[in-house]
Amino acid sequence: MFGVVPSVVLGGIATLIVVGVTAVAAPKLRTLNLDPRLHPAELVAAGEDPSL
């Protein structure tokens, strides 16, 4: 339809637009830390092994 190069360029632009909209719509995501090692008490309460 477009070719390889235009598809890659448009895909990259679309990705940047999605990231920008998400950053504006949900700014708390920028500071979200998903590292489970930082919250071992929550893992123990849930019955999981915090040493993983």
N, C-alpha and C positions, 0 to 999 in steps of 0.2 A: 504494500500500500504506500508507505513512505520511503522505505529503504532502511538500511541498517543505521547509517549515521544520523539521519533525522530522528529515527526512533529512539536512539540512545540519548540524543540531545533533548528531545521532548520529554523522555522519561526522567532525565536528571532535573529538568526544570520543574516537572510536576512533583517530584520528590521534595525539592526545596520549597515549593509552594505549600505542600502538606505540612512540612516541618514548621514553616513560618506561621501558618494558621493555627497549628496545634500549640505552638509556643505562646501565641497571643491569647488563645482561647483558654488554655489551662497552664498558667505560669507556675503552679505548684509542681508540675512534673519536672521542672528544671532542677529542683532541689530534692527530688525523690531518691532515696537510697534503698536499693533492693538487696543489699548484701545481708544475708541472714546471720552472718557472724556478729553483726552489730546489735542484734536483738535476741540473745540467747535465752532470756527469761521467757519470752513468748514461745520459743520452741519447746522449752521444758514443759510449760503449761499445756501445750498442744500434744505432748507425749512424743515429740520427735527428739532425735539425738543432736544436741548442739555442736558436737565435735566434727560433724561432717563438713 
